[in-house]
């Protein structure tokens, strides 16, 4: 089986599970199905559980148990990092990076102001912000090392944009079953909404993966996480099958019990993709982790968190925006996002790098 055939098989299985299993769950539960297909989505039909201190502390403990050892390793590595930087292959900031800075500043001003002459276009300012961000991050990579995702692999870089739009539409669909976020100022026809939403969705993968490349260029991440304790899986195939079954069961139930299973929105796709790769005996980022190299995974999670900070900040005063309603932990907002909601960016970053690696293999081997 060729690389492209294997890619299509994984994509087909992933799509069937993500699209079909939540729908099967609500059908079995006898819920009205039409509400999940409203487009654009406007109706609020899920009653979220109120804030709960016990649930909040349980989530805090789980998150701390997961990230504290990595945070400690990172802090120790950063403290030991030399304060001088190695001379880069390109010391000049490229001209297109300055264009990115200028266009980003202009888009930011237009997004957060309410100018009468610009009112018609103001809901569309999110995409220019992120195209500008992508330019600037790649320019920073080029200035420091002489390499960037955009200049070294332009074909692969361009492929990320349509792949990103497809990638994020799956999350939009899954969100129908939990309604953790919803959009304001969306007064478009279905066709217009599709195109206006697809454009900013197309910037997600390029932004996260470009940020990851920049972070990997910082010495403290590679030094701090490349030689950690190996984690050996004695039965990887059996573990992969168990992960697939767990993700499948969770997706069936996510629309039935959204107040308790909403974290699966971010975890289940990762379990499915990595489970399929393991079952097909393909290498993925968990192989590096099992060998003790966490640098790629940490950089991916941190890149998504950095992008998440910009997403939430730029969203805060925008005209067309989103807000959150997350059960049990909807408190202590940073911009519109409740504090614990930022934890969702960590597995999301891993999903981004998994998709990016799959596309990289496809581009190299079969395009």
C-alpha positions, 0 to 999 in steps of 0.5 A: 500500500502506497503512502497516499493510499495509507493516508487516505485510509487513515483519513477515511477512518478518522472522518467516519469516526468523528462524523458518525459516532457522535451522531449515532450516540444522539440517535440512540439517545433519541435526541432531535438530530436536525439541531446538530446540522443547523448552519450557520449554528445559532441555536443554544440547545445544551444546558451546561452544568454550573461552575463546580469547585470540586470539579474545578479542583479535580481538573486542576490536579489532573492538569498539574499532574500531567504538566508539572514534571515537564514545567520543572524540566523546562525551567531548569533547562532555561536557567542553564541556557547561555545568555548569548545566542549563536550567530545565525545564518541570516542576521537580517529580518526579511522584507516580507517580515516587515510587511507582516508586522505592518499588516498585523498592526493595521489589522489589529487596529481595524479589528478593535475599533469601530470605524463607520467607513470600515463597518462592512469589512470589520467582521473579516479582520481575523484572517489578516491578523493571522496571515500577518502572524504567520509571516512574522513568525517565519521571518523570525525563524529565518532571521535566527537560523536561516531556515523557516517553514515558509522558505524551506518547504514552500509546497508543503507550507501552502498545502497546510492552508487547505488542510487546516481548513478541513482539519478545523471544520471537524472540530466545529462539527464536534462542537455541535455536540457539546457547544463549548463555544459559539459565535456572535455577530455571525449574520451570514447566509450558509454559503457566505458563512462557509467561506468567511469561516474557512479563510481563518480556519485555514491559518490554524495549522500554518500558525501552530506549526510555524510557532513550533518550528520557532520554539524548537530553535530555542536551545532550552527546549531541546536540551531540557526535553530530548533526554528524558526517561524513556517510556516503553510500551510492551504491547503497542498494538494492543494499546492502540486498539484500546485507545481506538475503542476508548475514543470510539466509546467516548465519541458515541457518548459525547453528545449524550453527556456533554457536561462530563465528556466535553474534554474528549472534543480535544483528546479523541481525535488525537487517540484515533490518529495515533491509534491508527498509526500504531496499528499500521506500524507507522512511526509518530511523535509517541515513538520519540516520547517512548525513546525519551525525546519529548522536545517535539511534543512539548514544542507542539503543545507550547506552540498551540498555547502561544497561538491560543493566547493570541487567538483569545486576545485578538478575539476579545474586542473583535466585532465578529467573535466567539464566546465560551460556555464550558460546563463545571469550570466556567470561571476565571476568564482570561479574555473570553476563555475560562482559565482551565479551558487553555489546557485544551490547547495542549493536546490540540498542539499534538494533533496539529503536529500529527496532521502536519507529519502526515501531510509531510509524508504525503507531500514527500512521497506521493506529490 
